[in-house]
Amino acid sequence: MLSPRLSHLALLLVALVPACSAEADAPADDEGQDQDVVTSTSPDRLLDVPFYFSVPKSVVKTEINRAKYSYSTVWQPSVEVKDAGLRIIAIKQAGTSPAAKKAAREDMARQLSAAGVLQDGDIALTFRPELAGTMAYPHIQMGTTHASLVYTKGGVAYNVDSPLDSEYVGQFNTLHFTGGQGSSGVEYGTDALQVVRPRISDARRAQLGKWATAVASNRANGHVRFQKDYLTPIFASKRMTTKQTVTELGKIILGASTNDMPMYCSEFAWHMIALSNCTEADIRAAGTDGAACVDPVFAPMQLVGKDSSLVGLAEGPLLSLQVAPAAARAGLIEQIFPNPGNPGKLSSGHRAVSEQVAPLMPGLKQYFQARAAGATPEQTASGADQINAGVQNVPNYSPTAFLVNSMQADGVRKVDYIATIVFVDRDSDAIKAKKLAMPSGTSIPQ
């Protein structure tokens, strides 16, 4: 039986797991750190990627056309688990100034769009590898802190995010990505992105491009402000169905509604994907129950799953742990939940909440231990119920939700992992990436 303190853990985790970028004074915001991606000193590694920031090798199934871009592509196994890792596209940038970062990101947006690596409807998750080896809270989030929705225009990839403002929306070339002086202080930019692809049809991708282009232009007419309350998704706060909230977002974009619908980053992205199955006419004609065309790629998720068909927001590291040899799993769990941990590399906001959550993490660790030892979701269902009841069983959709969905087994996976984009500064790292690149003509790790 899991400890009663897990109900408190669940409240904190759902509040923190979304952790979208926001104003610098937000307690769980994405405060960039004044450091770039820390590359490995090992000659056979570009990054020292821990398993809890990795995906199982078995889920990397989407071919990418390496011949259509100039960057090196490396399959980087995790440090601890050879059957988990990241497919890294390494991009050399000519320095760490905002101008140099902007140029590299604009080139990335052109090349990877032309190659089909970035497509309409993809999700680009801000990834901070430097958070490895810190504390359990960022480890459970798999180092992700923000979700951007990708769309293409004129053969170039763009992003549209909540917050719908000039510090985020653009060609991956705005303040959040390049760093610089912002309205809330200094931002240090984003040097790594996890790209995942919801499984939607080409027709939906084309429709998504129309919706995204519209909202990037009109910024939802000011009616979709950034939502800091990650604990309460919009459908719960408004007491609406997700069909109704997605329809309302569509009406706002079309100027057919002046209602306010504040959303955090991943909530906005999730709604836009669900909206992609609808035309303008569908939304204009929809009644109060919402448009029948609304079609989420995955349902909002609980913290942990209670049967084999479900996975929870907090279970990403567990999925990679389960591809490790059984004898190694107990020791690896200690790396997810370090005690006392190393908060030195965390932002002030993340450090504060990590330290607040730290005494409660043993409960979630206990759940991981049971599953890693071979217990099925059905066997741990009572413990899952305890955890999920801590948030009144209200499901959610965090940035990590997209990545966790991409890690599920064939047959249940509704999102595909595409690649991890990493910007490097040093010539030596670019040379190493070229040496470590996957064999020519291949893009699936063997």
Secondary structure, DSSP 8 states (H G I E B T S, - for coil): ---TTHHHHHHHHHHHSS-----TTSTT-----SS-----SSTT-SS---GGG-EEGGG------GGGS-SEEEEEE-SS-TTEEEEEEEEE-S-SSHHHHHHHHHHHHHHHHHTTSS-TT-EEEEE-GGGTTS-HHHHHTTTEEEEEEEEEETTEEEEE-SS-STTTSBSS-SHHHH-EEETTEEE----EEEEEEE---HHHHHHHHHHHHHHHHHGGGG-S-B---TTS-HHHHTT--HHHHHHHHHHHHHTS------B-HHHHHHHHHHHTT--HHHHHH--TT--TT---SS--B-SS-SSTT---TT-HHHHHHTTS-GGGHHHHHHHHS-SS--GGGS-HHHHHHHHHHGGGHHHHHHHHHHHHTT--TTTTHHHHHHHHHTTTT--B--HHHHHHHHTS-TTT--EEEEEEEEEE--HHHHHHHHHH---TT--S--
